[in-house]
Structures are given as C-alpha cells and as structure tokens.
Amino acid sequence: MEDYPRCVGCHKTFRSAEALRAHQEKAQHDPHDPRCGACGRLFRSMASLREHLKGKLAKATCSEKYEKRGCSRCLRILKDPEEAESHTCFPRRREQKVVQAGNEGKGPRMVALDCEMVAVEGNEEVGACARVCMVDEDERIVLDTYVQPEAEVLDYRESITGVRSEHLADAPSRDFVASLVQAVLKGADIRYNGKGGLDVDFSSLHNADRPPRLLVGHDLWHDLSSLGISHPIHLQRDTANYPPLRRANGQRQKLRELCHLHLGWQIQASNAPHCPFEDAKAAMKLYWFVLSYASEHEASLNQLALGGWKHCRENYQCWCLDLQSRLFVSQQLPTCSKLDPSIENTALNRVPITLQE
C-alpha cells in the first residue's frame, strides 16, 4: 500500500506533498489547539474535541479510551483508571501568586469584570450599566456597586438583573464609576480596606512604569461599552470570543454553558436574577482553566515540530502564553484541585459599596 503524506495536525492523508502543503496553508493548525489525548489529533475548539470523543460520529478507539479513563470536563484522557479516579482539573486559589513585573505589592495583576444592564430611553436593546462588579485573581471583590444610568430607565429587567429603582436612588454616576474602573485597569495601586472594598491611589497612575492589568470577562465589549470606556485588546481575555471555548460551528457559548461543561457549576438559574459577582468569578476560573493546558500545548508543539509543521494560525494567541510573557515574574502553572461544590450565592444579597463622588 502506498504511503501517502499525512497531516500531523488533523491526521488527514493526501495524494501528494503539494496537496498537503495546500492543506497546511488553509487549515493553519496551531499547537495551542485542543488535542485528543488518545490519538493526538488537534481540534479548533473544546466542543469539537468533545464531539470527537463522545459525539454521534465519535472515533471508536478514542471514545473507548475516553469512556474508561477520560475527564468529562477538561476532556483529558488519563494514563489508567486509578489516575482517572483521583484526577482533578479545576484551578484553585494559588498558594504562590503569579504577579506582574513592576506591580509587586500594588494589588492584583488581573481583574474580572461583569455588568448588569437595564433598558433606558434611546438604548433599549443594548441597555445601560446599572451594576458593576470586579474581582481579582483570588476572587476577592475589588468593586461592587450600583450605577446611576444617564438616561431614564424604561425597564429594570429585575428578573434578570435583580436591580430595583431603590437600588439606583443614591447610586454614583456612570462617569464616576467608569473612572474608578478605568483607574483599576490602568494599574492604579489598590489597597483592600477590610470592608469588602478598596482604596484606589489615583496619583500612582502618574508613574510611567505602572503596567496595566489584564481584564477577564464574558462579552467584554458589551460591558466596556456600557461604561463608555475601552481597554487594549491585547490585554483582554474574553471567554465569549476565545476560539477554544466556542461551539464546534464557531458560534459563541453562553457563560452558564461554559461553566456547566468545564467547571461543573450551575450559574444564572432561570428562576433567579444574575449575580455579577458570581459571573465575574466564573470568568476568572475559566481563565485559569485554560492556563492549566500549557503542558499539553508544549506536547502538541513538539508533535508538530517533528512533523515539519511551520504554520500557526494568524491573529490567535493562546492564553497559556501569558505564563511565558515578560508580564510575569513567576513561570509556575496554577495548581489544580477539586472545586468546592458549594457556590457563594450570598452575593445576591450583598449590600454594594457606597461610593461618594
């Protein structure tokens, strides 16, 4: 039987080397794509890998190994049933904090953001920000406050947002809250005041060496637009737009779907309003979940290099590269452990920080 050229990324065979090279140019497999632990094949998303392992057209040999010793959340295939039984795949609060160079002792080097919107006059579909919550990498609240919209509120969407008219009566203005959020993103010094809030040193922004912070969230464009601010795209980590977290057809997934699939969480229940603290915390956990794949990506890189692969997908940067960036002092991966099954729902009843302009 003739030995046809074979793609080391997707394992397809071709009748000629020219056809293989044309495929490589078009496919642009990347070593940071999700990888099957059984056959080594690369996929564009975790959803595509899940279809390969347990879908209607799953590969039989890979599916069998997955059923015996695979993890239903991270989709890793372990060495033996004993390892599969003791396996844990959820990021936890790191014992040694990964810090940003030049930011030691100045607060978190990354924050997660979530906003709740109400319908206002002239902007009923997109809505205006009525509540903001930010958490740091250790899931501590950096900011949790209601926001006074600039236009008249037509619909509080209370069943979804949990916002009522009395919550906004004495709330600070959008411009004030936006300036505080932007100061945090630009790297202003943060000191936790022990009362669930923060003290921001705006004067520290005059320091030219102050590095900006990474911003984590789900559909960040929507949240930032509602506040009327921006943040450099290369410093955004958006779980709604990150390619490996999309559906098999390339469409975006909801935050609650990602949490259910990869974290085992049930958030945004149909009979309860959304909790911005819970949503921001979930986005941060998904970020660390992606970072935990750095070792698998290194194995894929070696696999493609041995196969003579020279092409990587343009305009795509895996989040695990954050660990190798000069932004970081520590090069250690976040540790993994079992996720506490209890979800902090107390934030739904949390009294937001009262900010005075």
LINJO-V969376 format. One line per field, one symbol per residue. phi: phi as a letter, one per 40 degrees, with the letter a starting at -180 (. if undefined). A space follows every 50 residues. Layout:
phi: ???
This chain:
phi: .cccdbcccbgcbbcacccccccccccfcbcccdbcccbgccbcaccccc cccaccbccdccccccccabccbcgcbccadccccccbbbcbcccbccbc dgbcgbhccabbbabbbbcbcgacccgbcbabbbbcccgcccaaacbccc bcccacfdcbcgcbccccdbcccccccccccccccchdcbbccgbgbabb ccccccccccccccbbibgcdccccccgbbadccbcbbccbcdccccccg ccbccccccccbbgcbbfccbaccbccccccccccccccccccdcccccc cccccccgcbbbccfbbccccdcbcccbccbccccbacccccbcccccbc ccccbbc
